Amino acid sequence: VLNNNEDICAKSQTDIGRTGLIKHQIHTGDAAPQARSPYRTNPKKKEFLREEIKKLEQQGMIKKSMSPWAAPVVIVDKKG
């Protein structure tokens, strides 16, 4: 079954499914937009974040937005 339908399977970790058939919306009612300032971080983590964002943009997984809604990124170090 998988061999007959291999085109629907991911070929890598960044190979995600997408569709242009619908437009996603998050309904917030009449809530006012919430925007938080970024957390302070050291230059090494800031550069890591810049590289990750660039990579995700190039892969088409994220895109730039000018939304009034914003939340800070939390970088969690891997153990071991």
Backbone hydrogen bonds, N-H to C=O, Kabsch-Sander energy under -0.5 kcal/mol:
donor,donor_aa,acceptor,acceptor_aa,energy
5,N,1,V,-0.9
5,N,2,L,-0.7
6,E,3,N,-0.8
8,I,5,N,-2.0
9,C,6,E,-1.3
15,D,12,S,-1.0
16,I,14,T,-1.4
24,H,22,I,-0.5
27,H,25,Q,-0.6
28,T,26,I,-0.5
31,A,28,T,-1.9
36,R,70,A,-1.1
46,K,42,N,-2.3
47,E,43,P,-2.3
48,F,44,K,-2.0
49,L,45,K,-2.5
50,R,46,K,-2.2
51,E,47,E,-2.4
52,E,48,F,-2.4
53,I,49,L,-2.6
54,K,50,R,-2.2
55,K,51,E,-2.4
56,L,52,E,-2.5
57,E,53,I,-2.3
58,Q,54,K,-2.4
59,Q,55,K,-1.8
60,G,57,E,-1.1
61,M,56,L,-2.1
62,I,56,L,-1.1
70,A,34,Q,-2.4
75,I,73,V,-0.5
76,V,74,V,-0.6
77,D,75,I,-0.5
